[in-house]
């Protein structure tokens, strides 16, 4: 037989032995893990299944706190009965049924030191010993506590709050929730019974502004259904800070409701509040009611400087106020101000409305009088009288010629009368108000132009124009060169 074949046989034999051992070990049925609490009880179950031809001779329970260090705590023999050889479990352990088939035990008054491995071992024939192991985990609910530590305001970092989860198993975790700037640390201390105590401290630089601020310690541990919060308020102690209220600068002669209040911010609370005057004793018209100074009637004696002094266990502080007595009361500016402001606002609104109405009426009047810009193209120049009359007077027929270069938006027209003398229309400034919507003035049918003494222009010599030339000149004139329509032949 070759070496390779011998190796294969050995491997197969080893696998068979391991599988048979696994099958045998599975015949001792136990729970893999159980939990309990100090002073509680726990049941450790054990059962031998499918014994068949295997003979059960004895069952033993062993406790293993440290691996390899086993101690018998309970033994059951079908002939000799139960035995409990370990004194640490004496009176606390017992068999629940007392049989080889079900040798389960119960442990009472548990201690944290009872945590470990418990082995249920059968002595059998011919198989030998078979066993199963259960791990007992002891859970200890921590004893939680939290407190704020009174500190004095200063510039150094100090502990302002502590939180503790004592004697817990497994170890607890602690966290902090606060809006106050600071930092925290943790320490864990193992106890003799296997539990752990966790401590945490919150540190910060205390100032009077942090006094009374909220801070929360949050403890989380396996035995708790949810994290346990502990709400605290920081305690920062500081000496008093004093202010005086109530003076309104209107202490006039004869006033009877004047007063001063002495306000103090301090921790601890002020123990003493004292009113005095810089001049010595308080005026006779003044009385003191706790922290309030009452002036029964204002007179010349209260024209002085008052002093309020406040004390607590950390120190004292003073505040002065100089009162000035006047002859007549000051006007109530606070009530007159809104009234005056309302009147001014009303006047401004009325002015705006009046200006709008005036502008509207002015624009409407200009529209009715036709003073606005022309809305249509002006008509061509015409003789005085109606067009019908002009058509009925053939002897007044004239020929109009338009210049190609108008001056000041005004075109010049030349007319030929029956006498053969050419004339031009005059400027608007010389002719008076325009007629026909701003068109140049023309003369009547008498054959003579209107009189105008201020016109000294010399007319150019007249040259009769052919009708074809006139029509051609009309064609060459651009519409944008003049706002006037082409001249009409009458």
Secondary structure as GFF3:
##gff-version 3
##sequence-region A 1 490
A	DSSP	alpha_helix	3	25	.	.	.	ID=ss1
A	DSSP	beta_strand	28	30	.	.	.	ID=ss2
A	DSSP	beta_strand	33	37	.	.	.	ID=ss3
A	DSSP	beta_strand	42	44	.	.	.	ID=ss4
A	DSSP	beta_strand	46	48	.	.	.	ID=ss5
A	DSSP	beta_strand	55	66	.	.	.	ID=ss6
A	DSSP	beta_strand	69	77	.	.	.	ID=ss7
A	DSSP	beta_strand	81	83	.	.	.	ID=ss8
A	DSSP	three_ten_helix	87	89	.	.	.	ID=ss9
A	DSSP	beta_strand	93	95	.	.	.	ID=ss10
A	DSSP	beta_strand	105	107	.	.	.	ID=ss11
A	DSSP	three_ten_helix	112	114	.	.	.	ID=ss12
A	DSSP	beta_strand	116	125	.	.	.	ID=ss13
A	DSSP	beta_strand	128	139	.	.	.	ID=ss14
A	DSSP	beta_strand	143	148	.	.	.	ID=ss15
A	DSSP	beta_strand	151	152	.	.	.	ID=ss16
A	DSSP	beta_strand	157	168	.	.	.	ID=ss17
A	DSSP	beta_strand	173	178	.	.	.	ID=ss18
A	DSSP	beta_strand	183	190	.	.	.	ID=ss19
A	DSSP	beta_strand	196	205	.	.	.	ID=ss20
A	DSSP	three_ten_helix	208	210	.	.	.	ID=ss21
A	DSSP	beta_strand	214	220	.	.	.	ID=ss22
A	DSSP	beta_strand	228	233	.	.	.	ID=ss23
A	DSSP	beta_strand	236	245	.	.	.	ID=ss24
A	DSSP	beta_strand	251	252	.	.	.	ID=ss25
A	DSSP	beta_strand	258	267	.	.	.	ID=ss26
A	DSSP	beta_strand	272	277	.	.	.	ID=ss27
A	DSSP	beta_strand	286	289	.	.	.	ID=ss28
A	DSSP	beta_strand	292	295	.	.	.	ID=ss29
A	DSSP	three_ten_helix	300	302	.	.	.	ID=ss30
A	DSSP	beta_strand	305	312	.	.	.	ID=ss31
A	DSSP	beta_strand	315	322	.	.	.	ID=ss32
A	DSSP	beta_strand	325	326	.	.	.	ID=ss33
A	DSSP	alpha_helix	333	368	.	.	.	ID=ss34
A	DSSP	alpha_helix	387	391	.	.	.	ID=ss35
A	DSSP	three_ten_helix	394	396	.	.	.	ID=ss36
A	DSSP	beta_strand	401	402	.	.	.	ID=ss37
A	DSSP	beta_strand	413	416	.	.	.	ID=ss38
A	DSSP	beta_strand	422	424	.	.	.	ID=ss39
A	DSSP	alpha_helix	428	431	.	.	.	ID=ss40
A	DSSP	alpha_helix	467	476	.	.	.	ID=ss41
A	DSSP	three_ten_helix	479	481	.	.	.	ID=ss42
###
